[in-house]
Amino acid sequence: MTKETTNEKTTKKESTTKRVMAFIKEDHPFENWVLFVLAIILLVISIYMLIAAATDKNTFADTYFNIANSGWGIFNKPWKVITISSVIIAVAAAAMLYSVWPVFKPAFKEMKNVTWTKAGDLFKNSLTVLLFIAFLTVLFYLFDLGLIPLFRLIFGE
């Protein structure tokens, strides 16, 4: 083999590696949505298993999966079903968080650039809003007190 052939193979291999790494580093929103949907399905099924084991009633899960009376070691006792269901719920919740993390990641960087109001301004503005709501509440109550007798007089109740 000549030196040129070896260099061409090395360059081609590095190029392929770079393309693979670029593909891996890309965002794939479709896969995140699929993971989110699968996590929701897993969450619903595991909650259903948890309810079936906790209530000890003849439900869909007991009838079709025979969870409580199965001879399989994981599902032969209700406390085991509750434990496994809880673990599956935790995994599903982690998968849901992992799938939406790319959406919220840029928001954390932006939150560092936000200028927050001072405590005194926040208190003053909150007090203004609460006083305005109290004023409107009293105003509508007074309108209601005045309009009810008027409507009774007009419509003859």
N, C-alpha and C positions, 0 to 999 in steps of 0.2 A: 504494500500500500504506500502510496506517495503521501507526502506531507499535505499536499493540496486536498486530497480526498478526505483526510482526517480532519482538516480544518472545516471543510464543507459540512461534514457530518456533525461536528461539534456546534457549528453555527446553526444548523437546522434543528438540532436538539435543544439548544438554548432558546431559539425562536418558538418552538413548540411549548417549552416550559413557560415562557413568558406569556403566551396566549392562554395557557391553562390557568396560570395564576391571575391573569386579568379577568378571566371568566369567573373564577372563584370569588374574586374581590368585588365583582359587580353586585349591584342590588338586584334582586329578583323578586319584585312585588307579588308576582303570581304565586310563587311558592309560599310566601308569607301568608297570603289569603287562604291557600289550601291548608296550611298548618293551622291557621286560626279556626277554620271551619271544622277540621278534624278534632281540634282541641275542644270545641264546643260540643261536638257529638260525644266525645269521650267523657266530658264533664257531665252531660245529661245522663248517659248510661251509668256512670259511677254513682251519681246522686240517686238514680233509681234503684241501683243495687243497695245503696246505703239505707234508703227508706224501706226497701223490702226486708232487709235483715233486721232493721231496728224495730219495725212494727210487727214482724212475725206473722204476717197475714198471707193468704194465698193470693199472690199478685202475679202479674205477667212474668216477672223475673223468676219467681218460684216455679211457675208452671212450665215455662219454656227453657229456662236455664237450669232448673232444679238446684238452685244455689244452696239452700239450707240443708238439703238432704243428700247432697252429692257425696260420693265416696272419695272424691278427690281431696287431698289433704288441705288445700288452701281454703276450700269453701265448705268444710264439713261442720263448722260451728259458726253461729251468728257473729261472735266477736271477731273471728278471723275475716269474715266478709266485711265487717265494719272497718277493720284495720286496712285491708287491701283496698277497699273503696276510698278510704281517706288518703292513702298513698296515691292512688290513681287521680283523685281530685287535685292533689298537690302538683302532680306531673302535668295535668291538663292546664292548671292555672299558670304554671311556669311556661308551658308551650304558648299559651295565649300572650303572656307578657313578652316572650321572646319574639313572637310574630309581629307585635305592634311596636317593639322597641325602635326600629328604624324610623318610624313616623315621629316619635317623640324625641329622638336623639338630637336633632337640630334645635329643638325648642329649648333644651337646657343651655346650649351655647348662647341663644338669644336672651335668655333670662338673666345672664350675667351683664348684658348691656342695658337692661332696663333701669331707669332711674325711679326710685320709689319716693313717694311723698313722705314728708316729715311727720312725726307722730302728732304734733299740734295741728297740722293741716288736716290730717286724717280724722282726728277727733272732731274738729270744727265742721268738716263736710258731712261726717256721719250724723252729728247732732242736727245739722240743717235738714238732712233727708228725713230723719225721724220726726222732727217738728212739723215738717210739711205733710207727712203721712198722718200725723195726729190731727192736724188742721183739716185735712180732707175727710178724715173719719168723722169728726164732729160736724162738718158741713153736710155730709151725706145723711148723717143721723137726723139733723135738724130738718133737712128737706123731706126725709121720710116721715118725721113727726107731723109736718105740715101738710104733706100730700095725702096721707091716709084718710084724714077726715074729709078732705076735698073730694077724693074719689068715692067715699061712702055717700057723700051728699049728691054727687052727680049720678052715680049708678044705683043709688037707692038701696043699699044693704041695711 
